[in-house]
């Protein structure tokens, strides 16, 4: 008999599937002449057509495939070989490997304990198990039936920082591995304890109230909970206050007691900061968040002694007020128009010379510890009309009158006062006043001149040059010496 290649193997079947593994079995073909020396397994991935070849030595009719990929389909074929050659391929076997969930993990180990956190580490599952991530379950040991807190971590992180825990409490901690098939079985539990300390009080609140002309700060906070090792009711609260203003950190103790509330009398114009901590038999907590305020209530810090007046020039209004306590700056408003912020070194007075004729309202407010007070009461200043160049009309007296001059102007007066821009002045029945212009004439009156070199005359009366005249007086106005006289009896 002439030896020939063996026929194709028969009866290729799947015996079992594991975690990305598959065990195959087939029947050895009958041979003519030389026996079978081995087999070749062709593993084809249906998605991309790639083929992996596996050689099996000897007449062994089973094999376990490993390193299969989840969610992939395969076609498996087997060839038999002898000394002559290889047989044809067997009938294909379609294979979809199963992805088993990861196995249970061992108990996690404690790395570090803090008052509100635990740091743990664990070992990954053995080789051959595909893992995508982990879940850590945490529940207080004494809590029966409590829903565990869950923490999720990636596959490359076999450690966890478990935060948000209570100080001095024992927790049951367990880790589960996960892949596409889901979470594995629950593993061993470790009982781990956080560090025992007194937790700081939380939610410190302050409220300012005004009673009996006094300012009172009402403080309250949430009680410290979960103090393990401290007897019930053994917690005392310590309250400190700093009234030194912005940038100060000089706290002083003002209250010690078991109550979670406290009141403190305040002074006007000051800023305050409060903080509280809990003290138990196992030690002191950290300080709470600082709660502060620096604002003036109605009527407090408003500038006092506010007054206003018109200066001698008749155009400049001046506002003054008293220097306050703990004031950082002032602000003035005129007719409800607010001005810029004024530094303390600018003084407690404010002047305006650009106001229009008529009444104007002035107010001032103070900045105390970063907050503006209310505006002060209003004070009024009236700017007179034409204060810089007045014109007068009408009669003062037929026996005595006054004329007001500008530069190089005279006046003509008939029974009263009038200002004109002429170079000569005429007076009838009263008097004449002349500046650096030409002389004028007076009839039945008194005539005066400001220029000593100009002559003058009068009718039925006397004349005076630049000095006090009969029944009148000399005054000065404008540029040069201007004589102002009353004719007859001075009124």
Secondary structure as GFF3:
##gff-version 3
##sequence-region A 1 491
A	DSSP	beta_strand	10	18	.	.	.	ID=ss1
A	DSSP	beta_strand	21	27	.	.	.	ID=ss2
A	DSSP	beta_strand	38	45	.	.	.	ID=ss3
A	DSSP	beta_strand	51	57	.	.	.	ID=ss4
A	DSSP	beta_strand	62	65	.	.	.	ID=ss5
A	DSSP	beta_strand	73	81	.	.	.	ID=ss6
A	DSSP	beta_strand	93	96	.	.	.	ID=ss7
A	DSSP	beta_strand	109	114	.	.	.	ID=ss8
A	DSSP	beta_strand	117	121	.	.	.	ID=ss9
A	DSSP	beta_strand	133	140	.	.	.	ID=ss10
A	DSSP	beta_strand	149	154	.	.	.	ID=ss11
A	DSSP	beta_strand	159	163	.	.	.	ID=ss12
A	DSSP	beta_strand	170	179	.	.	.	ID=ss13
A	DSSP	beta_strand	182	183	.	.	.	ID=ss14
A	DSSP	beta_strand	190	193	.	.	.	ID=ss15
A	DSSP	beta_strand	202	211	.	.	.	ID=ss16
A	DSSP	beta_strand	214	222	.	.	.	ID=ss17
A	DSSP	beta_strand	236	242	.	.	.	ID=ss18
A	DSSP	beta_strand	252	257	.	.	.	ID=ss19
A	DSSP	beta_strand	261	266	.	.	.	ID=ss20
A	DSSP	beta_strand	272	280	.	.	.	ID=ss21
A	DSSP	beta_strand	283	284	.	.	.	ID=ss22
A	DSSP	beta_strand	291	293	.	.	.	ID=ss23
A	DSSP	beta_strand	307	310	.	.	.	ID=ss24
A	DSSP	beta_strand	317	320	.	.	.	ID=ss25
A	DSSP	beta_strand	327	334	.	.	.	ID=ss26
A	DSSP	beta_strand	337	343	.	.	.	ID=ss27
A	DSSP	three_ten_helix	344	346	.	.	.	ID=ss28
A	DSSP	beta_strand	349	352	.	.	.	ID=ss29
A	DSSP	beta_strand	358	368	.	.	.	ID=ss30
A	DSSP	beta_strand	371	372	.	.	.	ID=ss31
A	DSSP	beta_strand	379	383	.	.	.	ID=ss32
A	DSSP	beta_strand	413	414	.	.	.	ID=ss33
A	DSSP	beta_strand	426	428	.	.	.	ID=ss34
A	DSSP	beta_strand	431	432	.	.	.	ID=ss35
A	DSSP	beta_strand	441	443	.	.	.	ID=ss36
A	DSSP	beta_strand	446	449	.	.	.	ID=ss37
A	DSSP	beta_strand	458	459	.	.	.	ID=ss38
A	DSSP	beta_strand	463	465	.	.	.	ID=ss39
###
